[in-house]
Amino acid sequence: MSEISTDPVAHNRRAWDREVEKGNEWSRPVTPEVIAKARAGEWSIVLIGYQPVDPTWFPSDLAGRDVLCLASGGGQQGPVLAAAGARVTVFDNSPGQLAQDEMVAARDGLDLRTVLGDARDLSAFADASFDLVVHPVSNLFIPELAPVWRESHRVLRTGGTLLSGFVNPDIYLFDAHVLDTRGELVVRHRLPYSDLTHLEPGERERNWGAEAPIEYSHTLTDQIGGQTAAGFAITAFAESPTTRTRPRGGCPATSPQRP
């Protein structure tokens, strides 16, 4: 068992603050040019890999819509949607990630708010507060998913939409260090996987460093079945190929709606 001396959520908060400092690609804010285009009606965001989300998954008009970017800091999705006219709240576990959104908002004069917290607890928001929840690939850093889906359903208005991206759990079957360093698929782990339970003592630290984010796999039952159990109806699904490197990988995406 890999040894973590602190709460995994607190560990990942610090880990993602360090990823921001290192310039992780999912922590690099969009440019002023991207924001200018979004204001002119030319915009897109990603949930999975580098493939833009199908525009039909969004409301026909974002103007005035209340959008929650869930575990979606980094100065990317939130500012673009705000520039497109939505009222955006970015919720993330990392102050560093949220600071990227705040920087873009200040730089480009966007009306956007940020809230720090664990995606399993959205008690900062009242029931039926949002029309759209955008949840890009990030729940591999969250130990359990059922509260994420229940809370997303609670804060959405009737007819609202959750856009969710996640890693194909099959990737965790394989030895991640061998895959990352040699590109070879070597089956090693029983699923569902966790860095905290599936690695030898010190292995995670040797492979990625003691300060690297902790990752968890989740079954498709937890990912897709968990959404339907929370009350969502799946209305669309897409896949995107990716090269798997830690942290953050890629992924299917779903577009469930709150009946």
N, C-alpha and C positions, 0 to 999 in steps of 0.2 A: 504494500500500500504506500502510495506517495504521501509524504509528510507535509501538511500545511498547518502552521502553528496559529492560524487565526481564522475568523469567519470567512468562508469563500466569497461572499458578496463584498465584504470589505476588501478582501485581497484583489478581486477583479476591479474594484473601483480604483485602487492604486495602480493596478496593472495597466488599465486603459489610460489613466493620466500619463503614465510613462510612454504608452504607445503614441500619444499626441506629441510628446516631446521628441520622439524618434521620427516623427513624420509618417506614421502608418498611412497607407493610401486611403483608408476609410476615416481619416482624421484631417484630411486636407480640404479646406474650405473651397467652395466654388468661387470662380472669378467674378469680378464686376461685369464682365461681358456676358456671362451666363445669366446673371440677375437681370441685366438690361434686356436680353432676349425674352426672359420669362415675363417681364413687365409688358412686352410687346405681344405676348401670346404664344411665343415659341419656346416650349419647355418640355422636359421629360425628367424622370427620376428613375433610379434602379432599386429593385428589391433584392435581386439575385444576380450575382456575377456582374456583368457589364451590360446586360440586355435591358433596354428601356422598358418600363411597364407599359403594357397595352393601354393606350389612351382610353379605350372603352371601359376600363375598370374604374375610371374616375367619374364623379358627377359631371354632367354636361357643362356646368358652369361652376368654377371654384369660388367665384366672387362672393365674399361674405360667409362662406362655409367654415364651420369650426372643425379644425383638423388637429389630431393628436399624433405627433411623430413619436412613437413608442420605442424606447431603447434605440434611438435614432439620432443621437448627437453626432457632431463632427463637421457641422457647417455645410451640409450637402442637401438632403431632402427638404428639411424645414425651410431654409431661406428661399429655395426655388418655389415651393408652394406658396410662401408668403408673397413673393414677388408676383405670382400668378393671381393673387387676389384673396387667398384664403386667410382666415384668422388662425394662426398657427401657434400651438404649444409644443415645445420639444421637451420630452421627458427622457432622462438618461441617468445611469448609475455613476457616471464619471463627470466630475466638475470640469475636467480638462476638455472633454468632448463638448459639453454645453458651452464652454467659453468660446469654442470655434463658431458656434451659431450666434452667440452674442456679438462676436467680432464682426461677422458679416452683416448682422442687423444694424450695428452702429455705422459701419462703413458705407452701407448702401441705403440707409434710411428706411429700414423695414420694421413693420410692427410685428414683433415676434416675442414670445415670452418663453423662458426656460424654467424647468422644475427638476430638481434632483431627487432621485429615489429608485427603489427596486420595482421592476415591472410587475412583480406579483402583488403589489399594493398600490392601487391608484386611489386611495382614500382622500387624496388631495382634491379629487374631482367629484362633483355631484353626479347622480344618475342622469343619464341622457344629456350629457354635456357636449357631445361631438357628433358630427355627421360622417367623419371618416377617421379611421385609425390606420396609420402607416407604420408597419413593423418589419423593417428589413432584416436581413440575416443578423441575428444577435442572440437568439434564445439558446444557442450552444454554450453561452456563458451563464445560463440560468438553470439552477438545479432541478426545478419542477415547473411544468407548464400549465397544469390545470388552473392555478390561480390567475395566470396571465390571460387565458381565454375567458374565464369568468369575469374578470375585471374589465376586459375589453368590451365584452357584451354589455355589462352594466353601464358603462359610460357612453355607449353609443345610443343615438336616438333610433326609434323604430324606422326601419328601412335603411339605416346606416351601413357602412361597409368597412370591413377590416381587410387590409392588404397585408399579407404575411409572407415573408420569405424565410426559408430554413435549409439547413444542410441535409442532404440525403444521408440517413443514418448508416447506410452501408459503408461509408468511408471509414467508420470507426472499427470495422472488422480488421483493418490492416495496421501493420506496424507503421506508425506515423513518421518515426525518425527515418526508417528505411525509405519510405515513400518520398519524404521531403529531400533526402540527401542523394538517393540513387534512382528515384523514379520507379521503384519496383513495388508491386502489390504482393505483400507477404501477409497472409491471413494469420492473425494472432489473437484477437480479442473476441469474447462473447459479448453480445449486445443485450441490454443497453450498456453503454460504456461511460466511464467517468475517469478523469485524470486521478481522482482521489482514491479509486478502488482498483484500477486495472494496471497500474505501473509499479515496478519494483521501487523500494525506498531509494530516493535520490535520482531516479531515472528521469523524471520530468525536469528536474533542476539541471541535470547534465545535458539533456537534449535541447531545452529551450531557455533555461535560466530559471532561477528560483522566483523571479519576479514576473514571469510570463503569465498571461491569463489562464485560468482553469477552465477546461472545456468538458462538456457533457454531451453524449448523444441522447436522442430521444426517439422512441419508436414512432412509426407512422400512426399507431393507435393514439399516442399522446399528441402528436402533431395535428393530424387531420381529424381523428376521432374525438380528440379533446375539444376541437372547435365545434363540432356538431353537438357534443354533449353539453357544451356551454349555451347552446341555443342557436348557433349559426347554421345557415344553409350554404353549402359550397356552390358557387355559381361559375367559377372559372379556375383553371389550373394551367400552369406553364412550367417548363423546365429550361435550365440553361447550363451548358457545359462550363466547367471551370478547372483551373489548376489549383489543387489543394495545397495551400501553404498556411501555416499558423502565423498569427491568429486570423480568423474569419475566412470562411470558405463558401462554396456555393452549391447548387441549391434549386429546389422547387419553390414555387410560390403559389399561394391560393388567394382567392378573392371571395371570402364568405360574406354574406349579408345577414343583418339582424332582422328576422321577420317582424 
